[in-house]
C-alpha cells in the first residue's frame, strides 16, 4: 500500500513538472496567383507597311512605333508592379 502511494505521488509530481507550451506565430510568405490583366499588345505601325514604301514613310512609322512601344511598356510595368505589390489584408 505504501509503495502504491509513493508511485502515485511520483507520477503526480512528474505531471506538475511538465514544460509549458507557448504558441508562437510564424509569418511565412505564401505565393498567390496574380490576377492583373495583361494589357493588349497594340498594332505597330511598321507592321502595317506594305513592301516598297519610301524611306520617309518608314521613318515616320518607326518614330510612331517607338512612342507606341513606350506606352505599351508603361502598361506592362504597371501590371508587373501591381503583381509585385504586397497583399493587403
C-alpha positions as CSV (number, residue, x, y, z in Angstrom):
1,X,0.0,0.0,0.0
2,X,2.8,2.4,0.9
3,X,4.6,1.6,-2.3
4,X,1.4,2.4,-4.3
5,X,1.1,5.8,-2.6
6,X,4.8,6.6,-3.4
7,X,4.3,5.6,-7.0
8,X,1.2,7.7,-7.3
9,X,2.9,10.6,-5.7
10,X,5.9,10.3,-8.1
11,X,3.5,10.2,-11.1
12,X,1.7,13.3,-9.9
13,X,5.0,15.1,-9.3
14,X,6.1,14.3,-12.9
15,X,2.9,15.9,-14.3
16,X,3.5,19.0,-12.3
17,X,6.9,19.5,-13.7
18,X,5.8,19.3,-17.4
19,X,7.2,22.1,-19.6
20,X,4.9,25.0,-20.5
21,X,3.9,25.1,-24.2
22,X,3.8,28.6,-25.8
23,X,2.2,29.4,-29.1
24,X,4.5,31.2,-31.5
25,X,3.2,33.0,-34.6
26,X,5.3,32.4,-37.7
27,X,4.8,34.6,-40.7
28,X,5.8,32.9,-44.0
29,X,5.2,34.5,-47.4
30,X,2.8,32.4,-49.5
31,X,2.8,32.7,-53.3
32,X,-0.5,34.0,-54.6
33,X,-1.6,34.0,-58.2
34,X,-1.5,37.4,-59.8
35,X,-4.8,38.3,-61.3
36,X,-3.7,41.6,-63.0
37,X,-4.9,41.6,-66.6
38,X,-2.2,41.6,-69.3
39,X,-2.5,44.7,-71.5
40,X,-3.3,44.0,-75.1
41,X,-0.4,44.5,-77.5
42,X,-1.1,47.4,-79.8
43,X,-0.7,47.1,-83.6
44,X,2.7,48.5,-84.5
45,X,2.8,51.0,-87.4
46,X,5.8,49.3,-89.2
47,X,3.9,46.0,-89.3
48,X,1.2,47.6,-91.4
49,X,3.6,49.0,-94.0
50,X,3.4,47.4,-97.4
51,X,6.6,46.3,-99.2
52,X,8.3,49.1,-101.2
53,X,7.4,52.1,-99.0
54,X,9.6,55.1,-99.1
55,X,12.3,55.7,-96.5
56,X,10.5,58.7,-95.3
57,X,7.2,56.8,-94.7
58,X,9.2,54.0,-92.9
59,X,11.0,56.5,-90.7
60,X,7.6,58.2,-89.7
61,X,6.1,54.8,-88.9
62,X,9.2,53.8,-86.9
63,X,9.1,57.0,-84.9
64,X,5.4,56.4,-84.2
65,X,6.1,52.8,-83.2
66,X,8.7,54.0,-80.7
67,X,6.1,56.1,-78.9
68,X,3.5,53.3,-79.0
69,X,6.0,50.8,-77.6
70,X,6.9,53.1,-74.8
71,X,3.3,53.5,-73.9
72,X,2.8,49.7,-74.0
73,X,5.9,49.2,-71.9
74,X,4.5,51.5,-69.3
75,X,1.3,49.5,-69.2
76,X,3.3,46.3,-68.7
77,X,5.4,47.8,-66.0
78,X,2.3,49.0,-64.2
79,X,0.8,45.5,-64.4
80,X,4.0,43.9,-63.1
81,X,4.2,46.3,-60.2
82,X,0.6,45.6,-59.3
83,X,1.5,41.9,-59.1
84,X,4.6,42.5,-57.0
85,X,2.8,44.8,-54.5
86,X,2.2,43.3,-51.0
87,X,-1.2,41.8,-50.5
88,X,-3.5,44.0,-48.3
89,X,-5.4,42.3,-45.6
